[in-house]
Amino acid sequence: MLNKSLLVIGTVAATLASTALRAEPTAYPLTIENCGQSVTFNAAPKSAVALGQNSAEILLLLGLEDRMAATAFWPNSVLPELEEANSKVEILTVEFPTLEAVLSKQPDFVAAMLVTLMGADSKVAKREDFETLGIPTYLSPSACSTTVTATDAYGSRDNLWSMELLYQEIDDLARIFDVGDRGEALIQDFKAREAALRAEFAARDDLTFLFWFSSPSPADDAYLGGGNGPSGYIADVLGGSNAVKTEADWPTLGWEGIMAAEPKVIVAAQVDRNRWDLDKAETKIAFLTSDPTVSQMEAVRAGRIVTMSGAAMNPSIRTLYGAEQVAEQLKALDLLR
């Protein structure tokens, strides 16, 4: 997918360069509305900290590595095409950072992808922690579009997540850094890739997916991608639906409930953080195919297990990459012949 991705980006960029589709330069001070707050920027940030893989990879795709002080929270390794740019930016931790670690970088802007990284109940930081220091912040529209409760820190959605929230995020960040042309090119690339997937995979009522992110152990409930979250979007763009019909982005479910869902395809996520052994896709597959009970699921017996980056299950640019990963593997499965 890498060569195809770079080709599309280059094609879109060339198209924009040859037409009048150029973004206007940002006029400062710039005030944007973000997750119910007005945030003002007097100039383009020069020392940004990105909390979360999506926030970091958007900035890297916009070519802003020279204006990034640090990043944190990486479920997966960076996109291969961004490795060189990312090597120039300090990674505080692949897990949740401390507020002290973030502030030690003296940021002039902090962007976050999840409310657990920068939200009212976050153990890392609250927006006011930065605002009192005069540091502008940005929270992903995907994160603040969920309904968060005391028992569900990641929230739930009444409607299916869509790339429109991501396009808003890219456009906002591009305007904040005064790189509107780059933002427009990136959005057009993603729209073309999404349209290509939808055109290739016709809708089917019987095509259901189970998205398994990870589990502490085989005996524990599994962390799954919920019905209306990014996993549901991936299923939808590939012509199917999520076998787990929940509004929660990250439900947990025991294997009895998973088997009752009867998914046609199981998506085993590869998570690179190495927190649990079942973060690895190969360990998931070994369990699925060897457990006396779970191995009797139709999807397992028929060999309908595919793998995908775990980062794709978060609302992020990686969601589309994940859909493309699954799409390539679907073509080889018996139910699509």
C-alpha positions in Angstrom: 0.0 0.0 0.0 3.0 2.3 0.5 3.8 2.9 -3.1 0.1 3.4 -4.0 -0.3 5.9 -1.1 2.7 7.9 -2.1 1.6 7.9 -5.8 -1.9 9.2 -4.8 -0.4 11.9 -2.6 1.9 13.0 -5.4 -0.9 13.0 -7.9 -3.2 15.1 -5.7 -0.4 17.5 -4.9 0.4 18.0 -8.6 -3.3 18.6 -9.3 -3.5 21.2 -6.7 -0.3 22.9 -7.9 -1.7 23.2 -11.4 -5.1 24.6 -10.5 -6.6 27.4 -8.4 -7.4 25.0 -5.5 -4.9 26.7 -3.2 -5.7 27.5 0.4 -5.5 31.1 1.5 -2.6 31.9 3.9 -3.6 31.9 7.5 -4.3 35.4 8.9 -3.2 35.7 12.6 -4.5 36.1 15.1 -6.5 32.9 14.2 -9.4 31.8 16.4 -10.9 28.4 15.9 -13.8 26.6 17.6 -12.6 23.3 18.9 -14.7 20.9 21.0 -16.8 23.7 22.5 -13.9 26.1 23.1 -12.5 29.1 21.3 -8.8 28.9 20.9 -6.7 31.8 19.6 -3.3 31.5 17.9 -1.2 34.7 17.5 1.3 32.9 15.2 2.0 29.5 13.8 3.4 27.1 16.6 7.1 26.4 16.6 7.4 23.9 19.4 4.3 21.6 19.4 3.7 18.5 21.4 1.4 15.8 20.0 -0.3 13.5 22.5 -1.4 10.5 20.5 -0.3 8.7 17.4 -3.0 10.4 15.2 -2.1 13.9 16.3 1.6 13.2 15.6 1.1 11.5 12.3 -1.2 14.3 10.9 1.5 16.8 11.8 4.2 14.7 10.2 2.1 14.2 7.0 1.8 18.0 6.9 5.6 18.2 6.9 5.8 19.9 10.3 8.5 17.7 12.0 10.7 20.8 12.4 8.0 22.4 14.5 7.4 19.4 16.8 9.1 19.2 20.2 7.8 15.8 21.2 5.2 13.1 20.9 3.7 10.4 23.1 1.2 7.5 23.1 2.0 5.2 20.2 -0.1 2.0 20.0 1.8 1.2 16.8 5.0 2.1 15.0 4.9 5.2 12.8 3.9 4.8 9.1 6.9 3.6 7.1 6.8 6.7 4.9 7.1 8.9 8.0 9.9 7.1 9.7 12.6 9.6 8.6 10.6 12.6 9.6 9.6 11.0 12.9 13.2 10.2 13.8 13.7 13.9 14.2 11.1 14.2 16.9 11.5 13.1 20.5 9.1 10.4 21.7 8.4 10.9 25.4 6.8 7.5 25.8 4.7 5.1 23.8 2.3 5.0 26.7 0.6 7.8 28.6 3.0 10.6 29.5 3.1 12.7 32.6 2.1 16.4 32.5 5.6 17.2 33.8 7.2 15.4 30.9 5.1 17.4 28.4 5.8 20.7 30.1 9.5 20.0 30.2 9.5 20.4 26.4 8.2 24.0 26.8 5.5 23.6 24.1 3.8 26.5 22.5 1.0 24.2 21.3 -0.4 20.8 22.5 -2.6 18.6 20.4 -4.3 15.5 21.7 -6.2 12.6 20.0 -8.1 11.2 23.0 -9.9 12.7 26.0 -7.9 10.2 28.1 -4.8 12.2 27.0 -6.3 15.7 27.5 -9.8 15.8 28.9 -11.8 16.7 32.0 -11.0 13.3 33.7 -7.6 12.7 32.1 -4.8 11.5 34.3 -2.3 13.1 31.9 -3.6 16.6 31.6 -6.6 18.8 31.3 -6.9 21.6 28.8 -6.9 24.2 31.6 -3.5 22.9 32.7 -2.1 24.3 29.6 -4.4 27.3 29.2 -3.4 28.7 32.5 0.2 28.7 31.2 -0.9 30.5 28.0 -0.4 27.3 25.8 -3.1 26.8 23.2 -4.5 23.3 22.8 -6.4 21.2 20.3 -8.5 18.1 20.9 -9.4 15.8 18.1 -13.1 16.4 17.0 -13.4 12.6 16.9 -12.6 12.5 20.6 -15.1 15.1 21.7 -17.9 13.7 19.5 -18.4 10.8 21.9 -20.6 10.7 25.0 -18.3 10.0 28.0 -19.6 8.5 31.3 -18.1 7.7 34.6 -17.9 4.0 33.5 -16.8 4.6 29.9 -13.8 7.0 29.6 -13.6 6.5 25.8 -17.2 7.2 25.2 -20.0 6.1 22.9 -21.5 7.3 19.6 -25.1 7.5 18.5 -24.0 7.6 14.9 -21.3 5.9 12.9 -17.9 7.7 13.0 -16.9 9.1 9.6 -13.8 10.6 8.0 -15.5 14.0 8.0 -14.3 14.4 11.6 -10.8 13.6 10.5 -11.0 16.0 7.5 -12.0 18.8 9.9 -9.0 18.0 12.1 -6.6 18.0 9.2 -8.0 21.3 8.0 -7.9 22.9 11.5 -4.3 21.8 12.1 -3.2 23.0 8.6 -4.7 26.4 9.2 -3.1 26.6 12.7 0.3 26.0 11.2 -0.3 28.0 8.0 0.1 25.0 5.6 -3.4 25.0 4.1 -2.2 23.7 0.7 -0.7 20.7 2.4 -3.9 20.1 4.4 -6.1 20.3 1.3 -3.8 17.8 -0.6 -3.9 15.3 2.2 -7.7 15.6 2.5 -8.2 15.0 -1.2 -5.9 12.0 -1.1 -7.9 10.4 1.7 -11.2 11.1 0.0 -10.0 9.5 -3.2 -8.8 6.4 -1.4 -12.1 6.1 0.6 -14.1 6.4 -2.6 -12.0 3.8 -4.3 -12.7 1.3 -1.5 -16.4 2.0 -1.5 -16.5 1.5 -5.3 -14.7 -1.9 -5.0 -16.8 -3.5 -2.2 -20.5 -3.7 -2.7 -22.8 -3.7 0.4 -23.6 -7.1 1.8 -26.0 -7.8 4.7 -24.3 -11.1 5.6 -20.7 -9.7 5.8 -19.9 -9.0 9.5 -16.6 -8.2 11.2 -15.3 -8.7 14.7 -12.4 -6.3 15.5 -10.2 -7.7 18.4 -7.8 -5.1 19.7 -6.3 -7.0 22.7 -6.8 -8.8 26.0 -4.8 -9.0 29.2 -5.0 -12.8 28.9 -7.2 -15.4 27.1 -9.2 -15.8 30.3 -10.1 -12.0 30.3 -12.8 -10.2 28.3 -11.5 -8.9 25.0 -11.2 -5.3 24.1 -13.1 -4.8 20.9 -13.9 -2.2 18.3 -17.5 -1.1 18.9 -20.3 -0.8 16.4 -20.3 3.0 15.8 -16.6 3.6 16.2 -13.8 3.5 13.6 -14.1 -0.3 13.4 -17.7 0.1 12.4 -16.6 2.6 9.7 -14.0 0.1 8.3 -16.7 -2.6 8.1 -19.1 -0.1 6.4 -16.6 1.1 3.8 -15.9 -2.5 2.9 -19.5 -3.3 2.4 -20.3 -5.0 5.7 -21.1 -4.2 9.3 -19.7 -4.6 12.8 -20.7 -7.9 14.4 -20.6 -6.1 17.8 -23.7 -3.9 17.9 -22.7 -1.4 20.6 -22.6 2.4 20.7 -19.4 2.3 22.8 -16.2 2.8 20.9 -14.3 0.3 23.1 -16.6 -2.4 24.5 -15.3 -5.5 26.4 -16.9 -8.9 25.8 -16.3 -12.4 26.9 -15.7 -15.2 24.4 -19.2 -16.6 25.0 -20.6 -13.3 23.8 -18.1 -13.1 20.9 -19.0 -16.5 19.7 -22.7 -15.6 19.9 -22.1 -12.6 17.6 -21.1 -15.1 14.8 -18.8 -12.8 12.8 -18.0 -13.8 9.2 -14.5 -12.3 9.5 -12.3 -11.8 12.5 -9.8 -8.9 12.4 -6.9 -9.5 14.8 -5.1 -6.2 15.5 -1.4 -5.9 15.7 -0.5 -3.6 18.6 3.2 -2.7 18.9 3.3 -1.3 22.5 4.1 -4.7 24.1 1.9 -4.2 27.1 0.2 -7.7 26.9 1.2 -10.8 25.0 -2.1 -10.7 23.2 -1.2 -7.3 21.7 0.5 -9.4 19.0 -1.7 -10.5 16.1 0.2 -13.8 15.9 -0.6 -14.6 19.5 -4.3 -13.8 18.9 -4.4 -16.1 15.9 -2.6 -18.9 17.9 -5.3 -18.6 20.6 -8.2 -18.5 18.1 -7.0 -21.6 16.3 -5.9 -23.7 19.3 -8.6 -23.0 22.0 -10.9 -26.0 22.0 -14.1 -23.9 22.1 -13.1 -20.7 20.3 -11.6 -22.6 17.4 -15.0 -23.9 16.6 -16.3 -20.5 15.4 -17.2 -20.6 11.8 -14.9 -17.7 10.9 -11.9 -19.6 12.5 -12.7 -23.0 10.9 -13.1 -21.3 7.5 -9.8 -19.4 7.9 -11.4 -16.0 7.8 -9.0 -14.3 10.1 -7.2 -11.1 8.8 -4.8 -8.8 10.5 -4.7 -5.0 10.8 -2.8 -2.3 12.7 -4.3 -1.7 16.1 -3.9 2.0 15.6 -6.6 1.8 12.9 -9.2 1.1 15.6 -8.7 4.5 17.1 -10.4 7.4 15.2 -7.4 8.5 13.2 -5.8 8.6 9.8 -4.7 5.0 10.4 -8.4 4.0 10.2 -8.3 4.4 6.4 -5.0 2.6 6.2 -6.5 -0.2 8.2 -9.5 -0.5 5.9 -7.0 -0.8 3.0 -5.1 -3.5 4.9 -8.2 -5.5 5.4 -9.4 -4.9 1.9 -6.3 -6.6 0.4 -6.8 -9.7 2.6 -10.5 -9.9 1.9 -9.9 -10.5 -1.7 -8.3 -13.8 -0.9 -11.1 -15.1 1.4 -13.6 -17.7 0.2 -16.7 -15.7 1.0 -15.7 -13.1 -1.6 -15.1 -15.5 -4.5 
